[in-house]
Amino acid sequence: MIEGAEERRDPDRSLVRLLGQAQNFHDMVAQNTDMSLAELAEVAGITRSYFTRVFRLSFLAPLITTAILEGSQPPELTANKLKQMGTLNQLWSDQLSQLGFLEAPVSPAYGNK
């Protein structure tokens, strides 16, 4: 169960858009291994700082990504909070705690009910 997620909500468009942007930046990095993050940010028309803050979100735990896409993330988890977050834990289990998930999200997509 996710704290504050007893009721289903529509997915937060800002969070979904941010995840899409993170995936786009991840694809840019993967396809342009000869370019630095600063160069990629310039191509994208944004600052290096913004690029790296969003890019790191492409490494969110799959359960967190699924919860966001389903609208079952903790209510206090916003796009601004994710963008402004300092360091994102590397371990997915630690990310769950860091982002306010009490335990693994329940998701039909992962076969757990």
C-alpha positions as CSV (number, residue, x, y, z in Angstrom):
1,M,0.0,0.0,0.0
2,I,1.2,3.5,-0.8
3,E,0.7,6.2,1.8
4,G,-2.1,8.5,0.8
5,A,-3.0,6.4,-2.2
6,E,-6.2,4.7,-1.0
7,E,-8.2,6.4,-3.7
8,R,-7.3,6.2,-7.4
9,R,-6.3,9.5,-8.9
10,D,-5.8,10.5,-12.5
11,P,-2.0,10.5,-13.3
12,D,-0.4,13.8,-12.6
13,R,0.3,15.3,-16.1
14,S,3.4,17.2,-14.9
15,L,4.9,14.0,-13.5
16,V,4.1,12.0,-16.6
17,R,5.6,14.7,-18.8
18,L,8.7,14.8,-16.6
19,L,9.2,11.0,-17.0
20,G,8.8,11.4,-20.7
21,Q,11.4,14.1,-20.8
22,A,13.8,12.0,-18.7
23,Q,13.4,9.2,-21.1
24,N,14.1,11.5,-24.0
25,F,17.3,12.8,-22.4
26,H,18.3,9.2,-21.6
27,D,17.9,8.4,-25.3
28,M,19.9,11.4,-26.3
29,V,22.8,10.3,-24.0
30,A,22.6,6.7,-25.3
31,Q,22.6,7.8,-29.0
32,N,25.3,10.5,-28.7
33,T,28.1,8.9,-26.7
34,D,30.6,11.3,-28.2
35,M,28.9,14.3,-26.7
36,S,29.1,15.7,-23.2
37,L,26.1,16.4,-21.1
38,A,26.7,20.1,-21.5
39,E,26.7,19.7,-25.3
40,L,23.5,17.6,-25.2
41,A,21.8,20.3,-22.9
42,E,22.8,22.9,-25.4
43,V,21.3,20.9,-28.3
44,A,18.1,20.5,-26.2
45,G,18.1,24.3,-25.5
46,I,18.3,24.0,-21.8
47,T,20.9,24.4,-19.1
48,R,23.3,21.6,-18.1
49,S,21.9,21.7,-14.6
50,Y,18.3,21.1,-15.7
51,F,19.4,18.4,-18.2
52,T,21.2,16.4,-15.5
53,R,18.4,16.9,-12.9
54,V,15.9,15.5,-15.3
55,F,18.2,12.9,-16.9
56,R,18.8,11.2,-13.5
57,L,15.0,10.5,-13.3
58,S,15.4,8.0,-16.1
59,F,16.9,5.8,-13.4
60,L,13.9,5.7,-11.1
61,A,12.8,2.4,-9.8
62,P,10.3,0.8,-12.2
63,L,7.7,0.5,-9.4
64,I,7.9,4.3,-8.9
65,T,7.6,5.0,-12.6
66,T,4.6,2.6,-12.8
67,A,3.0,4.3,-9.7
68,I,3.4,7.7,-11.3
69,L,1.9,6.5,-14.6
70,E,-1.1,5.0,-12.7
71,G,-1.6,8.0,-10.5
72,S,-0.9,6.0,-7.3
73,Q,2.3,7.8,-6.1
74,P,2.2,9.6,-2.7
75,P,0.3,12.9,-3.1
76,E,3.3,14.9,-1.9
77,L,5.4,13.6,-4.8
78,T,5.3,16.3,-7.4
79,A,7.2,17.1,-10.5
80,N,8.9,20.1,-8.8
81,K,9.9,18.0,-5.9
82,L,11.5,15.4,-8.2
83,K,13.3,18.1,-10.2
84,Q,14.6,19.9,-7.2
85,M,15.7,16.8,-5.3
86,G,19.4,16.6,-4.6
87,T,20.8,13.2,-4.9
88,L,18.6,10.3,-5.9
89,N,19.5,7.0,-4.1
90,Q,20.9,4.4,-6.4
91,L,19.2,1.5,-4.8
92,W,15.6,1.2,-5.9
93,S,14.5,0.1,-2.5
94,D,16.0,3.3,-1.0
95,Q,14.3,5.4,-3.7
96,L,11.0,4.1,-2.5
97,S,11.7,5.3,1.0
98,Q,13.3,8.6,-0.2
99,L,10.2,9.5,-2.3
100,G,7.6,8.7,0.4
101,F,6.5,5.2,-0.6
102,L,5.8,3.2,2.6
103,E,6.3,-0.1,0.7
104,A,6.3,-1.4,-2.8
105,P,3.4,0.0,-4.8
106,V,0.6,-2.4,-5.6
107,S,0.3,-2.6,-9.4
108,P,-1.7,-5.0,-11.6
109,A,1.0,-4.3,-14.2
110,Y,3.5,-6.2,-12.0
111,G,1.0,-9.0,-11.1
112,N,0.8,-8.0,-7.4
113,K,-2.5,-7.2,-5.8
